[in-house]
Amino acid sequence: MNQLPHTLTTLPRLSLAKLPTPIDKLAKLSQQLGGPRLLVKRDDLTGLATGGNKTRKLEFLIADALQKNADAVITAGGPQSNHCRQTAAAAAIAGLDCHLVLGGPPQPPIGNLLLDQLLGATIHWTPKPQRNARMSELAAAMEADARRPYVIPVGGSNSIGALGYVAAMFELVGQLEEQGRGVDRIFFATSSGGTQAGLVLGARLAGFTGRITAISIDQTPDDHSEEKFLADVCRVANGAAELLDSDQQLTVSDFETNYNYLGAGYGVVGDLERDTIQLLARTEGLLVGPVYTARAFGAMLDQIRHGQFHPGETWLFWHTGDETALHAYADDLVGGTG
Ligand SMILES: Cc1ncc(COP(=O)(O)O)c(C=O)c1O
């Protein structure tokens, strides 16, 4: 493994995550499928109001907020946002007020939305296209009131947040070396792109040479063109490289994003998600969530079932943690009959 950049150890970071997260084998499932050996990197176990990928980003984002002497954080997401749940928990730990701008009309307090409220966040319901404008308005109103808000973009996906996944890739490569394993391919869910930016930059810096496939769970040509998405992810990654004083520069061709598993759209559970949740639960006792990880894992399964692997390969699914949303999708998952 290449050396961890010194700057990654000196930038402000608040310890929020239980690290390293384990790498588990999915031995029964691998055998049943007759495909590659399957591993899962358990970032659903990062901790912080259960866990998930945002814990790693928030270690750097909340530390930056504290360094800037903020007294509140503002962020945005969907009603079942895992990012918002984890931000509310991180803010509680750091002693910051938390304001969540959630897209859509008010919804019942179940799943992540229940947890947001238990964690003490103030919710601001806003039509989805106006979330960014609403965050700016809230920040301006708070500043006019002599408050010091810190705005975290949707998904925590800026260059500071991406540092969490640069560090995560070093963590993975170190674990694989210790365990004497190689990984040929990584799959995970991508949405706002910060995780992808960090992992791909981290791979370059740490010397990981396997293929990294991001499964898009919500980008559609209408709301976010593929080209713009990749350009944004690349910009976030190169910004993170700059923060690390690294001269690495990535281009859009360094990122692989698969858009073939969008189903009926963001947050709509279909057969792919339902079957994947049941298969993993019943084979490995492992829970994946309805919006992100079931779709991404289902995509990986689809590629295995279509024989798109080489014999003897090892594939790793990076579990980004969204089981807390399962209850909000009970009707779609078990038909409401239990
Ligand atoms: C569980 C889960 N997985 C993956 C993602 C995608 O991460 P990113 O927004 O960094 O692309 C999210 C984003 O909200 C998420 O909640």
The ligand as an SDF file (V2000), in Angstrom:
LIG
                    3D

 16 16  0  0  0  0  0  0  0  0999 V2000
  -27.1430    4.5140    2.1180 C   0  0  0  0  0  0  0  0  0  0  0  0
  -26.5460    5.3810    1.0850 C   0  0  0  0  0  0  0  0  0  0  0  0
  -25.7240    4.8050    0.1850 N   0  0  0  0  0  0  0  0  0  0  0  0
  -25.1330    5.5280   -0.7830 C   0  0  0  0  0  0  0  0  0  0  0  0
  -25.3810    6.8860   -0.8840 C   0  0  0  0  0  0  0  0  0  0  0  0
  -24.6880    7.6200   -1.9800 C   0  0  0  0  0  0  0  0  0  0  0  0
  -23.6270    8.3440   -1.4820 O   0  0  0  0  0  0  0  0  0  0  0  0
  -23.1970    9.6870   -2.2200 P   0  0  0  0  0  0  0  0  0  0  0  0
  -24.3030   10.6670   -1.9670 O   0  0  0  0  0  0  0  0  0  0  0  0
  -21.9230   10.0470   -1.5930 O   0  0  0  0  0  0  0  0  0  0  0  0
  -23.1020    9.3800   -3.6730 O   0  0  0  0  0  0  0  0  0  0  0  0
  -26.2250    7.5180    0.0200 C   0  0  0  0  0  0  0  0  0  0  0  0
  -26.5080    8.9540   -0.1190 C   0  0  0  0  0  0  0  0  0  0  0  0
  -27.3350    9.5340    0.4660 O   0  0  0  0  0  0  0  0  0  0  0  0
  -26.8250    6.7460    1.0340 C   0  0  0  0  0  0  0  0  0  0  0  0
  -27.6540    7.2900    1.9310 O   0  0  0  0  0  0  0  0  0  0  0  0
  1  2  1  0
  2  3  1  0
  2 15  2  0
  3  4  2  0
  4  5  1  0
  5  6  1  0
  5 12  2  0
  6  7  1  0
  7  8  1  0
  8  9  2  0
  8 10  1  0
  8 11  1  0
 12 13  1  0
 12 15  1  0
 13 14  2  0
 15 16  1  0
M  END
$$$$
